[in-house]
Structures are given as structure tokens and as C-alpha cells.
Amino acid sequence: MLKRISAVAAALALGSVALLASPAHATEAPATPTALQASPDPVVVGDGGGRPATFGFTAGEGTGSARLVDPSGKNVPLTVSGGPNYTASYTFNFNDEPGAWKLVATATKDGATAESTKGFAVHWITDLDFSASPDVVDRDGRVWLSGALKYKEGGSWKAYDKQAVQISFKPVGGSYGAVRTVTTDAYGRFRVAQNVDRSGWWRAEYAGSAETEGTVSDSDRVDVRDRARTSRVWFDASPEQVNTGATVRLRGKVEAGAWNSWDSVRGAKVNLLFKADGGYSWRYVTSAWTGRDGRFAADVTANASGWWRAEYAGGDGVRGSHADDHVTVVRPPVEPPASLDTRVISFDAYPEPVRYGKYLSFKGKLQAWDGRWAGYGHQKVTVWFKTKTGSWKYVKSTWTNGSGKFWTKTKATKSGYWKVVFAGNDEADGSSSARDWVRVKR
């Protein structure tokens, strides 16, 4: 009996050893996905059409799947292809949040999963307008650096406030270096004064943020000159009272110096301007040049009572100055003439093309028919603009000089057509120039 029991016990013991020696079947976990890729990084969304991005990872022996996670934690599923090296694509647009995104790759094998994560960024584009003025300044003088930062959202530009913008300077023969940092206001704008002692180029730089791409503005040059001497203009417009249509003699002299030491300024251009009584602005009429003794002279036709101004802009180390004199014009009663035909000829908007924010100039000539075509002087003309699909809009006004010629300028912001219009008056009919197309480059 003892022997039998011992045999059974031995058998049971051997069975236990056998069970311990044969482990139960276990589920193997898949390998963690590797080689996660997101291209490009960052993804820059620049227009309503969207920006495609590609993604990749390796899942080993497991089955691969992937999804994107946006900055708010929302999952965006991806359709993958291939294996074990998987790829997927997704097109980002303005409906997707900018900022820090994640690519989450998953490997699945026999019901078990393993995940890997890679971060990447989605940015919206920005644009930076910038201007440094004046273009010429005395050494150690002050220049104003201003501009505006905006970003594109949903296909439209919006002001970008509370952003740090770096102002940089490159002297002639040098390279750009940071000068100062400014912060945009509620309208995305900034404006700061800076003393300068060297000629060179200024620009604004925005480094970008977690949600937007960085950008650099166009450069704007400022020339620094040595501090100029003072100038003065002696000026006389005569006679003090004259009939309409008679000649007004404009005479004067330009000198430069200080205190009791004054020298004649030879070869200097003097602009002659007129402001009618009750008027608010000066308009250019003609120019004269000084001789060896600094004197200048010009004759003009009297059309209205008002102030004449001789204006010297300065140059060659000399500051500008001006002087004024009044002339009363007597208008004897006359029979109203028949209405004259007019035309605007030789109209030109230039340069073409022109860079955004730079000046666009206009010139041409207004003529009236009085037995022959002749320049129609001292008349108001208006400048108009329209885009290719828009309507004509008023921009500004200017005046013709004594020979009917006009010249003015404005800053260019859009490509489109330009024209000049003469509205007419009591003696002449209105007319319009041919239109002129100008392309604006950014």
C-alpha cells in the first residue's frame, strides 16, 4: 500500500514538473513604430487652396495606422498606404488651427498596439510693410521707422497685434545687424524714432510665432549728409497790382551762410509756387535757376490774386529756405467767351512696373482749342484709379502750370489703370486723358 501511494505521488510530482516546464501561450506586443516623418515642417498655409503635407513611419511586423492631433486635442484620421513603411497625406487650410500639431503612428499585432508620436508645426503666412523717412537726413538727425504687420487668415489679411518686430540696419559696405525691437499696436502698426549717423538700408524682421511664419520687409535706404549751412531767399513779385492776363515779374536771390557772412548760391534750382487768396495749399507753377551772382528771374501770367513763393530746396551742404510776396490781380469785366474744347495729351504714369509702397508719378499736358491747340494753364485736374475689374475712384488733385503741364505723384498699392480728368469750367469743356496701366510688384 505504501509503495502504491508513493508511485502515485511520484506521478503527480512528475506531472507538476511537466506543467511548469511547458509555459502557457502568450500574446506578443508589436514593435513601437519608428522613423516618423512630417514634411514640410513647418507647414505654411498661404492661401485658400491649402498646403499639402506628407507623413511616414515604419510599423515592423504590425499593421500600421496613423492620425493627426491638432493644438486643441482634436483627432484627424489619416488614410495610410504601404507597409511596413507607411505613408499618408493631408492638405492643411485655414479651417485647421495653426500651432503645434502631432503625428501619432500606431502598430497593431494580434490585438495589441504600440504608439509613437512626432511633433510638427502649422503656420499661417505674414506680411510686413516698412518705411524709413525722410530719405535724406543730417548726421545725428532723426529718422522715423514705421510699418505694419499682418497675417493671412481665411483668405484675408488681418492686423497682427502685440508682436515683437526687430528693426535692422545695414550700412553702406556692411551687413545687417539688429538695432532695436518694437511691439505692434492693436492695429498691427509700429512707429519709432531713431538717430542716425551713417547712410544705409533699414528693414523690419519678424521671427514668427508658434502659429505664424516669420517674414522680412523690403529695405528702405536713408542717406546721411553732413549738417547743412543756413540759406536765405530774397524775393520780389511785381507789380503789386496787375490786370488779369498781364505779366508778373518774379525776381530774387539765394544766399548761404550765417550771421554777417553770406555767399551767393550759384546754379541752384528755385521752384516758384502760387497760393490764391483764400486757398489752403501751394501749387507749383515754374522753376528758375540762379546765376553766378545767385540771382534768378521768371515771368508768369497773372490769373488770380494771391501769394507767390520762391522755394529753394537746398543742396551741396546748404539747407533749404523760401520767401513769399503778394500780388493783387484786377479782373476787368469781359464778355463770357464761347466754351472751348480741351484735351489731355501725353499722359504717362511711371515707372512701370513699380514696387508696392513706392511713389508713382504722373505727367501730361492740358490743352484748349482757341483757333489752335495751346497749353491751358493754372487749371485743376484730378487723378483717378481703377483696378482691372473695379470702378474709377478719385485719388487726388493737382494744377497745371502756365503752359498747361502738370506733374504729381502718389504711393502705389495696387495694379490697375490711371487717368487724369479736367472737369471743365465757365470757359472750357471737360476732357479726360487716355488711361495708362501700371503693375505694382510686392
C-alpha positions as CSV (number, residue, x, y, z in Angstrom):
1,M,0.0,0.0,0.0
2,L,2.8,2.4,0.9
3,K,4.6,1.6,-2.3
4,R,1.4,2.4,-4.4
5,I,0.8,5.7,-2.7
6,S,4.4,6.6,-3.3
7,A,4.1,5.8,-7.0
8,V,1.0,7.9,-7.4
9,A,2.7,10.8,-5.6
10,A,5.7,10.5,-7.9
11,A,3.4,10.5,-10.9
12,L,1.7,13.6,-9.7
13,A,5.0,15.3,-9.0
14,L,6.3,14.5,-12.5
15,G,3.0,15.9,-13.9
16,S,3.6,19.2,-12.0
17,V,7.1,19.4,-13.3
18,A,5.8,18.9,-16.8
19,L,3.2,21.6,-16.4
20,L,5.9,24.0,-15.1
21,A,8.2,23.2,-18.0
22,S,5.5,23.9,-20.7
23,P,4.6,27.7,-20.4
24,A,1.1,28.9,-21.5
25,H,0.7,30.6,-25.0
26,A,1.1,34.5,-24.6
27,T,0.3,37.4,-27.0
28,E,3.4,39.2,-28.3
29,A,3.3,43.1,-28.3
30,P,4.1,44.8,-31.6
31,A,7.3,46.8,-32.1
32,T,6.9,50.5,-31.5
33,P,6.6,52.5,-34.8
34,T,9.8,54.1,-35.9
35,A,11.1,56.7,-38.4
36,L,8.2,59.1,-38.0
37,Q,8.4,61.9,-40.6
38,A,6.3,65.1,-41.3
39,S,7.2,67.1,-44.4
40,P,7.3,70.1,-44.7
41,D,7.9,71.2,-41.1
42,P,6.5,73.8,-40.5
43,V,3.5,73.5,-42.9
44,V,2.9,77.1,-44.1
45,V,-0.7,77.8,-45.1
46,G,-0.5,80.7,-47.5
47,D,-3.8,80.8,-49.4
48,G,-7.3,79.4,-49.6
49,G,-6.2,76.5,-51.8
50,G,-4.4,74.8,-48.9
51,R,-1.0,73.4,-48.4
52,P,-0.4,69.6,-48.7
53,A,1.8,67.7,-46.3
54,T,3.1,64.1,-46.3
55,F,3.7,61.8,-43.4
56,G,5.6,58.5,-43.0
57,F,6.5,55.8,-40.4
58,T,7.7,52.2,-40.2
59,A,5.5,49.7,-38.3
60,G,7.7,46.5,-38.5
61,E,5.6,43.3,-38.5
62,G,2.5,45.0,-37.2
63,T,-0.3,46.7,-39.1
64,G,0.1,50.4,-39.3
65,S,-2.4,53.3,-38.8
66,A,-2.0,57.0,-38.1
67,R,-3.8,60.1,-37.1
68,L,-3.0,63.8,-36.5
69,V,-3.8,65.7,-33.3
70,D,-4.4,69.5,-33.6
71,P,-3.4,72.1,-30.9
72,S,-6.8,71.7,-29.2
73,G,-6.5,67.9,-29.0
74,K,-8.9,67.1,-31.9
75,N,-8.0,63.9,-33.8
76,V,-7.8,64.0,-37.6
77,P,-7.6,60.5,-39.1
78,L,-5.2,59.7,-41.9
79,T,-5.5,57.1,-44.6
80,V,-2.2,55.2,-44.8
81,S,-0.8,53.1,-47.6
82,G,2.2,50.7,-48.0
83,G,3.8,48.7,-45.2
84,P,5.8,48.1,-43.3
85,N,6.9,51.6,-44.5
86,Y,3.6,53.5,-44.4
87,T,2.8,56.9,-46.0
88,A,-0.1,59.3,-45.7
89,S,-1.0,62.8,-46.8
90,Y,-3.2,65.7,-45.6
91,T,-4.0,69.2,-47.0
92,F,-4.0,71.9,-44.4
93,N,-6.1,75.1,-44.9
94,F,-7.4,78.0,-42.9
95,N,-10.1,75.7,-41.3
96,D,-7.2,74.0,-39.4
97,E,-5.8,75.5,-36.3
98,P,-2.2,76.9,-36.5
99,G,0.3,75.9,-33.9
100,A,1.8,72.7,-32.5
101,W,0.4,69.5,-34.2
102,K,1.3,65.8,-33.6
103,L,1.6,62.8,-35.8
104,V,0.6,59.7,-33.9
105,A,1.6,56.4,-35.5
106,T,0.1,53.1,-34.3
107,A,1.3,49.5,-34.9
108,T,-1.3,46.7,-34.2
109,K,-0.5,42.9,-33.9
110,D,-2.7,40.2,-32.5
111,G,-4.9,42.8,-30.8
112,A,-2.1,44.5,-29.1
113,T,-1.0,48.1,-30.0
114,A,2.0,50.4,-29.7
115,E,2.2,54.1,-30.5
116,S,4.9,56.7,-31.3
117,T,4.4,60.5,-31.6
118,K,6.2,63.2,-33.5
119,G,5.5,66.9,-33.3
120,F,5.4,69.4,-36.2
121,A,4.1,73.0,-36.7
122,V,1.4,74.6,-38.8
123,H,1.9,78.2,-39.6
124,W,-0.1,81.0,-41.4
125,I,1.8,83.4,-43.5
126,T,2.6,87.0,-42.5
127,D,3.5,90.2,-44.4
128,L,5.5,93.2,-43.1
129,D,5.2,96.7,-44.6
130,F,8.0,99.1,-43.7
131,S,9.2,102.7,-44.3
132,A,12.1,104.8,-43.2
133,S,11.7,108.5,-43.6
134,P,12.9,111.1,-44.6
135,D,15.1,109.7,-47.3
136,V,17.8,112.2,-46.6
137,V,18.7,113.4,-43.0
138,D,21.5,115.4,-41.4
139,R,24.2,113.4,-39.5
140,D,22.9,112.6,-36.0
141,G,19.5,113.6,-37.1
142,R,16.3,111.6,-36.6
143,V,14.6,109.2,-38.9
144,W,11.1,107.6,-38.4
145,L,10.9,103.9,-38.8
146,S,7.3,102.7,-39.2
147,G,5.3,99.8,-40.6
148,A,2.6,97.3,-40.1
149,L,2.5,93.5,-39.5
150,K,-0.4,91.4,-40.7
151,Y,-1.2,87.7,-41.1
152,K,-3.5,85.9,-43.5
153,E,-6.5,84.0,-42.1
154,G,-9.4,82.6,-44.1
155,G,-8.0,84.2,-47.3
156,S,-7.9,87.8,-45.9
157,W,-5.2,89.9,-44.2
158,K,-5.7,90.8,-40.6
159,A,-3.7,93.1,-38.3
160,Y,-1.2,91.2,-36.0
161,D,-1.0,93.0,-32.7
162,K,1.3,92.6,-29.7
163,Q,4.1,91.1,-31.8
164,A,7.8,91.8,-31.4
165,V,9.4,93.2,-34.6
166,Q,13.1,93.7,-34.9
167,I,14.5,96.8,-36.7
168,S,17.8,96.1,-38.5
169,F,20.3,98.3,-40.3
170,K,22.9,97.7,-43.0
171,P,25.5,100.5,-43.5
172,V,26.9,101.0,-47.0
173,G,29.5,98.3,-47.4
174,G,28.4,96.4,-44.3
175,S,25.8,93.8,-43.3
176,Y,22.6,93.8,-41.4
177,G,22.6,94.0,-37.7
178,A,19.8,94.3,-35.1
179,V,19.2,97.9,-33.8
180,R,16.1,97.6,-31.6
181,T,12.9,95.7,-31.1
182,V,9.4,97.3,-31.2
183,T,5.9,95.8,-30.4
184,T,2.9,96.2,-32.8
185,D,-0.2,98.0,-31.5
186,A,-3.8,96.9,-31.7
187,Y,-3.8,97.7,-35.5
188,G,-0.5,95.8,-36.1
189,R,1.4,99.0,-36.6
190,F,4.6,100.3,-35.1
191,R,6.5,103.7,-35.4
192,V,9.7,104.7,-33.6
193,A,12.3,107.4,-34.0
194,Q,16.0,106.6,-34.4
195,N,19.0,108.9,-34.5
196,V,21.4,108.0,-37.4
197,D,25.0,108.8,-38.3
198,R,25.6,106.6,-41.3
199,S,24.0,106.1,-44.7
200,G,22.5,102.6,-45.4
201,W,19.4,100.4,-45.5
202,W,16.8,99.8,-42.9
203,R,14.3,96.9,-42.7
204,A,11.9,95.2,-40.3
205,E,12.2,91.5,-39.4
206,Y,9.5,89.3,-37.8
207,A,10.8,86.0,-36.4
208,G,7.4,84.3,-36.4
209,S,5.4,82.6,-33.6
210,A,4.0,79.2,-32.7
211,E,1.2,79.9,-35.2
212,T,2.7,82.2,-37.9
213,E,5.6,82.1,-40.3
214,G,8.4,84.8,-40.0
215,T,8.9,87.4,-42.7
216,V,11.3,90.2,-43.6
217,S,10.2,93.6,-45.1
218,D,11.7,95.3,-48.2
219,S,14.6,97.6,-47.4
220,D,14.4,101.4,-47.4
221,R,17.5,103.5,-47.8
222,V,18.3,106.6,-45.8
223,D,21.2,108.8,-46.8
224,V,23.0,110.8,-44.1
225,R,24.7,114.1,-45.0
226,D,26.8,116.5,-43.1
227,R,24.8,119.2,-41.3
228,A,24.0,121.9,-43.8
229,R,24.5,125.6,-43.7
230,T,21.6,128.0,-43.5
231,S,20.2,129.7,-46.6
232,R,18.0,132.7,-47.3
233,V,16.0,133.8,-50.3
234,W,15.4,137.5,-51.3
235,F,12.3,137.7,-53.4
236,D,10.0,140.2,-55.1
237,A,6.9,139.7,-57.2
238,S,5.9,142.8,-59.1
239,P,3.9,144.9,-59.9
240,E,1.9,144.6,-56.7
241,Q,-1.3,145.2,-58.6
242,V,-1.7,143.9,-62.2
243,N,-4.5,143.3,-64.7
244,T,-5.7,139.8,-65.5
245,G,-3.5,138.2,-68.2
246,A,-0.7,140.7,-67.7
247,T,2.9,139.7,-66.8
248,V,4.1,139.2,-63.2
249,R,7.9,139.6,-62.8
250,L,9.4,137.2,-60.2
251,R,12.9,138.2,-59.2
252,G,15.2,137.1,-56.3
253,K,18.5,135.9,-54.9
254,V,19.6,132.9,-53.0
255,E,22.4,133.2,-50.4
256,A,24.0,130.7,-47.9
257,G,26.0,131.4,-44.7
258,A,25.4,132.7,-41.2
259,W,25.3,135.9,-39.3
260,N,27.3,138.5,-41.3
261,S,28.9,136.1,-43.8
262,W,26.7,135.3,-46.7
263,D,27.7,133.8,-50.1
264,S,25.7,133.7,-53.4
265,V,24.4,130.2,-54.3
266,R,25.0,129.7,-58.0
267,G,23.4,127.1,-60.2
268,A,20.6,126.4,-57.7
269,K,17.1,125.4,-58.8
270,V,14.3,127.7,-57.4
271,N,10.7,126.5,-57.5
272,L,8.1,129.2,-57.9
273,L,4.7,128.4,-56.4
274,F,1.4,130.2,-56.0
275,K,-1.4,130.2,-53.5
276,A,-4.6,132.1,-54.3
277,D,-6.2,134.3,-51.7
278,G,-8.4,132.1,-49.5
279,G,-6.6,128.9,-50.7
280,Y,-5.1,126.3,-48.4
281,S,-2.2,124.9,-50.4
282,W,0.6,125.9,-52.7
283,R,0.8,124.7,-56.3
284,Y,3.9,124.5,-58.4
285,V,4.0,127.0,-61.4
286,T,7.5,127.0,-62.8
287,S,11.2,126.9,-61.9
288,A,14.2,129.2,-62.4
289,W,18.0,128.8,-61.9
290,T,20.4,131.1,-60.1
291,G,23.3,132.6,-62.0
292,R,26.8,133.3,-60.8
293,D,25.6,136.1,-58.6
294,G,22.9,133.9,-57.0
295,R,20.1,135.8,-58.7
296,F,17.1,134.2,-60.5
297,A,14.2,135.5,-62.6
298,A,11.0,134.3,-64.2
299,D,7.9,135.9,-65.8
300,V,4.4,134.4,-65.3
301,T,0.9,135.3,-66.3
302,A,-1.4,136.9,-63.8
303,N,-4.6,134.9,-63.3
304,A,-5.7,135.5,-59.7
305,S,-4.8,137.5,-56.6
306,G,-2.6,135.7,-54.1
307,W,0.8,134.9,-52.7
308,W,3.9,133.9,-54.8
309,R,6.6,131.9,-53.2
310,A,10.3,131.3,-54.2
311,E,11.4,128.0,-52.7
312,Y,15.0,126.7,-52.6
313,A,15.1,123.0,-51.6
314,G,18.7,123.1,-50.5
315,G,21.7,121.1,-51.6
316,D,25.5,120.8,-51.5
317,G,25.6,121.2,-47.7
318,V,23.0,124.0,-47.7
319,R,19.6,123.9,-46.0
320,G,16.5,125.0,-48.0
321,S,14.5,128.2,-47.4
322,H,11.8,130.2,-49.1
323,A,10.3,133.7,-49.3
324,D,6.8,135.0,-50.2
325,D,5.3,138.1,-51.8
326,H,1.7,139.1,-52.6
327,V,0.2,140.3,-55.9
328,T,-3.3,141.7,-56.4
329,V,-4.9,140.8,-59.8
330,V,-7.6,143.1,-61.1
331,R,-10.2,141.4,-63.3
332,P,-12.0,143.9,-65.7
333,P,-15.5,142.8,-66.8
334,V,-15.4,140.9,-70.1
335,E,-18.0,139.1,-72.2
336,P,-18.1,135.4,-71.4
337,P,-16.3,133.6,-74.3
338,A,-17.7,130.6,-76.1
339,S,-16.9,127.3,-74.4
340,L,-13.6,126.0,-75.5
341,D,-12.7,122.4,-76.4
342,T,-10.0,120.8,-74.3
343,R,-7.9,117.7,-74.4
344,V,-5.3,115.9,-72.1
345,I,-2.3,114.7,-74.0
346,S,1.0,113.0,-73.3
347,F,-0.4,111.4,-70.1
348,D,2.0,109.0,-68.5
349,A,2.0,107.1,-65.2
350,Y,5.5,105.9,-64.4
351,P,7.7,103.9,-63.5
352,E,6.1,100.7,-64.8
353,P,6.3,98.3,-63.1
354,V,6.5,100.0,-59.6
355,R,7.2,98.4,-56.2
356,Y,4.5,98.4,-53.6
357,G,4.6,101.5,-51.4
358,K,6.9,103.4,-53.6
359,Y,6.0,106.6,-55.4
360,L,4.2,106.5,-58.8
361,S,4.5,109.7,-60.8
362,F,2.1,111.3,-63.3
363,K,2.7,113.8,-66.0
364,G,0.9,115.2,-69.0
365,K,-0.5,118.4,-70.6
366,L,-3.9,120.1,-70.7
367,Q,-4.7,122.0,-73.9
368,A,-7.6,124.2,-75.0
369,W,-8.7,125.0,-78.6
370,D,-8.9,128.7,-79.4
371,G,-8.1,128.7,-83.0
372,R,-5.2,126.4,-82.2
373,W,-4.3,123.9,-79.5
374,A,-2.5,125.7,-76.7
375,G,-1.5,124.9,-73.2
376,Y,-4.3,125.6,-70.7
377,G,-2.5,126.9,-67.6
378,H,-3.4,127.1,-63.9
379,Q,-6.3,124.6,-64.1
380,K,-7.3,122.0,-61.7
381,V,-7.1,118.4,-62.9
382,T,-7.9,115.2,-60.9
383,V,-6.2,111.8,-60.8
384,W,-8.4,108.7,-61.0
385,F,-7.7,105.0,-60.5
386,K,-9.4,101.6,-61.1
387,T,-8.5,98.0,-60.9
388,K,-9.0,95.7,-63.8
389,T,-12.5,94.7,-62.6
390,G,-13.4,97.7,-60.4
391,S,-14.8,101.2,-61.0
392,W,-13.0,104.5,-61.3
393,K,-12.1,106.2,-57.9
394,Y,-10.8,109.7,-57.2
395,V,-7.2,109.8,-55.8
396,K,-6.0,113.4,-55.7
397,S,-5.9,116.8,-57.5
398,T,-3.2,118.9,-58.9
399,W,-2.8,122.1,-61.1
400,T,-1.4,122.8,-64.5
401,N,1.4,125.3,-64.8
402,G,1.4,128.3,-67.0
403,S,2.0,126.1,-70.1
404,G,-0.7,123.6,-69.2
405,K,1.7,120.9,-68.0
406,F,1.1,119.0,-64.8
407,W,3.1,116.6,-62.6
408,T,2.2,114.9,-59.3
409,K,2.8,111.6,-57.5
410,T,1.2,109.2,-55.1
411,K,2.2,105.9,-53.4
412,A,1.4,102.7,-55.4
413,T,-0.6,100.0,-53.6
414,K,-2.5,98.1,-56.4
415,S,-2.1,97.3,-60.1
416,G,-4.6,99.0,-62.3
417,Y,-5.5,101.8,-64.7
418,W,-4.8,105.5,-64.2
419,K,-6.2,108.6,-65.9
420,V,-6.4,112.4,-65.4
421,V,-9.7,114.3,-65.8
422,F,-10.3,118.0,-66.4
423,A,-13.8,118.8,-65.1
424,G,-14.2,121.9,-67.2
425,N,-15.1,125.5,-66.1
426,D,-17.0,128.6,-67.3
427,E,-14.9,128.9,-70.4
428,A,-13.9,125.4,-71.3
429,D,-15.4,121.9,-71.6
430,G,-14.1,119.0,-69.6
431,S,-11.9,116.2,-71.0
432,S,-10.1,113.1,-70.0
433,S,-6.7,111.5,-70.8
434,A,-6.2,108.1,-72.2
435,R,-5.9,105.5,-69.4
436,D,-2.5,104.0,-68.5
437,W,-2.0,100.6,-66.9
438,V,0.7,100.2,-64.2
439,R,1.6,96.9,-62.5
440,V,2.6,97.0,-58.8
441,K,5.1,94.5,-57.5
442,R,5.4,93.3,-53.9
